[in-house]
Amino acid sequence: MENIWLDNWLLMDIKLQITLGRIDIFTTLSLLIHEHENASEADLWLLNSCTVKNPAEDHFRNSIKKAQEENKKVVLAGCVPQAQPRQDYLKGLSIIGVQQIDRVVEVVEETIKGHSVRLLGQKKDNGKRLGGARLDLPKIRKNPLIEIISINTGCLNACTYCKTKHARGNLASYPVDELVDRAKQSFQEGVCEIWLTSEDTGAYGRDIGTSLPALLWKLVEVIPAGAMLRLGMTNPPYILEHLEEMAKILSHPRVYAFLHVPVQSASDSVLVDMKREYCVADFKRVVDFLKDKVPGITIATDIICGFPGETDEDFQETVKLVEEYKFPSLFINQFYPRPGTPAAKMEQVPAQVKKQRTKDLSQVFHSYNPYDHKIGERQRVLVTEESFDSKFYVAHNRFYEQVLVPKNPTFMGKMVEVNVYESGKHFMKGQPVSDAKVYTPSISKPLAKGEISGLTEEFRNRLGNHLNSVSHTLDATQRNSARSRMALPLQRLHQDCALRMSVVLALFAFLFAFLIKVYN
């Protein structure tokens, strides 16, 4: 029996491949998800990667080195090996391409046997590039109340600083009906919040003859009462032509009035060097229009400090933009030249200047409190998770602003009414009103944490029967095999449905990487 450790540092979703037609293939494979401190106990490490910034890639490289020092078998995934599979430190290692995550079991099996496998090809249908892995694959949600749906992969831009395009390629959108079906299934499994994500949600549909508004109008038709939809990042060029429709959608009661629109710089000359395909006036037009048509809307944005050629005057234009709009959510990034990108060959801004500009802009951002004027408001909020310090539940209001509420178990997954009594830089605190109504979404009971989404009843029965038989086998085996200690967590994990799981029948695993950052 083999133990497999999944690097959790970019964990969002764990995709599972469970195919009835391959049921016998998995009878000798056990997948055990470990916390970081248990990585040394695993036989194989499955490492995911992000190529947006140097630190993320450095972490990935260090993890590979550590695995090799401990003589672990290694399977690599994500944008780093996809973009540059011939890097010296990747030689001889198995790789799963960004469009091949549904074949993780095959790669793990062959790697355990001592083979090196590389699946880096793009999926196509009649010569047309597909969006990636099927949307209907079973999965385990990190949060059973939140479904994250990638609506397209790749993008249409050619930004000079971006390396993700090297891995993800050109735009490839999923069909509207497949996305709607995935949303409907999620709601049937108790999800109360859906996040749409991709490298650029605004570009959705341009490759298949549709558009983001067309998709969104179809999705809002299937959102049940009490549930909400959150949009991901969209670049300015692809939202400009849909402003009227987007304003209407963002005003819908079941869609958060929230949009992430990266500006990156408030200098047109810098934007030209970045090849961002818009000017500052375009960005302002998007923001001003949405603020006018959707009162109170939250606009989040990104800024890169110290892009090659950025002058002090260019930077001051960016400072003025932040001071003018006082963005409540602002992602400030110091520029890192990514090898192989045009920006890496440009004349670089000195490191100390980049660092100082990043610090200066951060000070501007922290000079204002975006939520002070909301103290005393009565708001309806959707509760979906627990705070990092475990002292509160985390909810979001109509504008996707974070509101911390008391840890009342009856609130989780529900909409409640609160009075805002305190505010911080990134949050508000709300006290349920005395006559508060708890709005229960008209959906099913959520899956238990760790429970597999998307399984048919037939397969659930077969899986359950097989696990029962495996448990008996393991009981007998542990008396005769030193390796049996690796199988013991199976019984406990099967009972508490935690993210740790061991499955001798079917596979499973994978991290679904967005970056989240990034993009959301």
Buried (B, 14 or more C-beta within 10 A) or exposed (E): BBBBBBBBBBBBBBBBBBBEEEBEBBEEBBBBBBEEEBBEEBBBBBBBBBBBBEEBBEBBBEBBEBBBEEEBBBBBBBBBBBBBBEBEEBEEBBBBBBBBBBBBBBBBBBBBEEEBBBBBEBBEEEEEBBBBBBBEBBBBBBBBBBBBBBBBBBBBBEBBBBBBBBBBBBBBBBBBEBBBBBBBBBBEBBBBBBBBBBBBBBBBBBBBEBBBBBBBBBBBEBBBEBBBBBBBBBBBBBBBEBBEBBBBBBBBEBBBBBBBBBBBBBBBBBBBBBBBBBBBEBBBBBBEBBBEBBEEBBBBBBBBBBBBBBEEEBBBBBBEBBEEBEBBBBBBBBBBBBEEBBBBEBEBBEEEBBBBBBEBBEEBBEEEEBBEEBEEBEBBBBBBBBBEEEEBBBBBBBBBBBBBBBBEEEBBBBBBBBBBEEBEEEBBBBEBEEEBEBBEBEBEEBBEBBBBBBBEEEBEEBBEEBBEEBBEEBEEBBEEEEEBEBBEBBBEBBEEBBBBBBBBBBBBBBBBBBBBBBBB
